[in-house]
Amino acid sequence: MKLASWNVNGLRACVKKGFADYFEALDADVFCVQETKLQEGQIELAHGEGYHLFWNYAARKGYSGTAVWTRRKPLSVRYGLEDDFEEEGRILTLEFEGWYLVNVYTPNSRRDLSRLPYRLEWEARMLAYLKGLDAVKPVILCGDLNVAHQDIDLKNAKPNRGNSGFTDEERGCMSALLAAGFTDTFRHLHPDRTDAYTWWSFMPKVRERNIGWRIDYFLVSDRLRPLLAAAEIDSAVLGSDHCPVVLELTEEPAAG
């Protein structure tokens, strides 16, 4: 089973830059996107035949948003958290017979860290939510989690210490999630791989010089580790300031 995740930073713009070509060539069973930046009826897609498509639109126009294409029809779809409407369209949960898929676009704490308190509240609620799902059946979590977890996950760790996406608090939240029974699939399979990034700023020559951050992830419940076949970063794929990440499992998680 193959799954992909990509922060497209505006799906309408990304479609004009080759999104459909990549989508068709990858031939994934599940394809998740974040930061769609559109509302219902604002895009017509010429790809995705054979897939079920689900959207979570943000209330604010041109902002945030998530979507999932899946070949297998889910048993249920949840928009936001279990007990609360989430107006920024940041969470989509699909339930399948043997597992949950959670597609997430984690809030950025902002350059001045003005949104860090909200971000930490979000992280606490997400941790409780994911642990609740994991108690029922295993979880595959993907998306732009807006944090570089370890020094190895960004080019210039020392000068970025304390900056948005690399604060001790945000990194601690990722550590807590992993400690709660989840595995960072890329780092599990590639523990020492350096210069592996998924986001680059728009500053001149930054992407060409690979001065990036790894902030896009596939995390899985620890008990799915035996199914891990590959976890890769398609850094050569353009169209956004992020690139896609891809997870392959030997088989779909089974019920029971």
N, C-alpha and C positions, 0 to 999 in steps of 0.2 A: 504494500500500500504506500502510495506516495502523496505527501502533503506539502503545500507551499504556503508561504506567508510573505507579504510585501506591503510596506508602507509606500503607497503610490504618490502621496503628497498631491492629491488632486487627480481623481481618476479620469476626468475629462481631458486633462492635459496629458496624462500618461498614455491614454489611448492613442493620442496623436503622435506618440513617440515609440510605438511598437509594442504596447501592452498585449494586444491580441496575438501578435506573432509569438511572443514568449509563452503566453497562456496555451496556445495550441501546440507548440513544440514540446512544452514540458509534459503535457498530457497527465496532469496530476489527478488523483481521485478527489482531493479536497484542495481548494485554492482560497486562501483568506487574504483580504486586503484591509488596510487601515488608512485613515485620513482620506476618505473618499471625497469629501468636500462638495457634496451635492445633495439635492432633495429628490424626492420621487418625481419621475417624469422628466428629469433634466438630462438624461442620457439614453441613447439607443445603442445597444451592443450587438455587434455582428458576429459574436462568438459565444461559446458556452452551450452549444447544442448538446443535449444529453445530461445536462446538469440541473439540479434544483438550486435556485439563487435566493438568498435571503439578505435583506438590508437592515441596518439599524442607522437611521438618519439622525443627525443632530437637529435640535430645535432651531439653532442658529444657522442661518444660511451660509454656505461656503465654508463650513467649519467641521472638523473632526469626521466622525462617521466610520462605520465598519461594514463589511460585506463578506459573505461566504458562498462559494460555489461548491456543491457536493454532488457526486454521482449517486450516492446512496441517499435515499430519502430518510431524513431523521424522524425519530419517534416524536420529538417535540423540539420547539425552539423557544428560547427565552431571551428577551431583550432587556439588558440591564441586569441588576442584581435581583435576587429572588424576592426581596421584600421592598423594593424601591425602584421607581422609574428613574432612569438615568438619562438626563436630557441632552447630554453631549454625544450620545450614540457610540459609546466607547466599548461596549461589551455585547458580544453575541455568543450564546451558549446553545449548541446543538447536542441533543441526546440521541445516541445510537444504542443498539441492543447491548453492546459490550463495553461502551466507553462514552465519555463526554468530550466534546471539542469546545474549547473556550478561546475565542478570538478577541484580543484585547488591544486597545490603544491607550496606554497609561498616560495620565496627565503629565505634562512638563512642569517642573517647579519654577520655571522662568529664570532668566539670567540673574535677576536681582533676588531670587529665592522667595519672592513674595507669595508664591503659591505652594511653597514647601509644606506648610501646615496642612493644607488641603490634601496635598499629595500623600502625606503620612497617614491621614485619616483614610484616604482611599486604599492605601496599602493594607491597613489593618482590616478593613472590610473585605477586601479581595482575599486576603489570607484566610479569613473565616469562611468565606464563600467557597473557596477552592477545597479547603479541608472538608467542608460539608459534602461537596460533590464526591471527593475522593473516598469518603466513607461508604458511598453507595456503589460506585464503580470507578475504574481508573480514568484519569483525565489526561488529555493532550491540550496543553496551553500554548498558544502562539501569539506573536504580535510584536509591536514596538513597545517594549517595556521601559524605554527612556532611562536606562541605567547601564553603565559599564560596570560590571561586577568586580572585576579584579584589575590589577595594574596591567596585566597582559591584554586586556580588552580595549585599550585605547593607546594611541601612538605616544602621547605625551602625558603620562600619568602624573608626574610630580607637579608640574605647573597647573594642572587641572584639579588637583585635590581641593575639595570644597566647592567646586563649581557645580552648577545644575547638571544633574545626571551622574555626578561623581562625588556627591556628598557622603559623609560617613553614614548619615541617616538612610539615604536611599540604598546604598550598598548593603547596609544592615538589614533592610527589608528583604532584599533578594536573598541574603544569607538565611534569614528566617524562613523564607518560603522553601528553599532547598532543604533546610533542616527538618521541615514539616513533612518530608516524604516525596520530594520532587527532584528530578534530575535535569540538569542543563545538558541537553543531548550533544550539542556541538563540543562543549568542553569535556564531556565524558569520553567521546570518541577521539578527540584531538586535544589532549591535556596540555601539550606544550607548543601548539601551533601559534606562532606570532604573526603579526601583520594581517590578521583576519578580521576585517571590519565590515559593518553593514550600513554605516552612515558617514557622510562627509559633508562638511559645510560648503556653502556656495562661494567661499572665498577663492580667488584665482589660484589654479594649479594644485589645490588641496587634494582633489581626488586623483589627479595624475600622479601626485607624489605619495598617495596612499596614506595621508594623515587623517586617520579616521577613528571611529568608535564602533564597538560591537554592542549594539543596543536592541537588536531584533533577535528573537529567540524562539526555539521550540523547547518547552519543558514538558516532561512526562512524569506521571506517577512512577515511583521507583520500581514498582512491580512490572512495569513495561520494559525495563532495561533489556531483558532477554530477546525482545523483538526488534531492537535497534539494529538496522542494517547500514544506514548512512545518515549523516547530518552535514550538509554542505552550505556554503555561501556562494551565490552566483554573482560575484562582485563585478564581472564584466558586463552585466546587464544594466543598461542605462534607462533613462526615462523618469527618474526620481532622484532625490538626494539620498535615498536609501536604495539598497539592492535586495533582491529576494533571498530568502533562506528556504532550504528544502530538507524535509525529513523523509526517510524511507524506513518502513517497517517490513519485517519478513512476512507478516500477515496482519489482518485486521484484528484488534483485540476482541476476544470472544467473551460472550456472556458466561456468568457463573464463576 
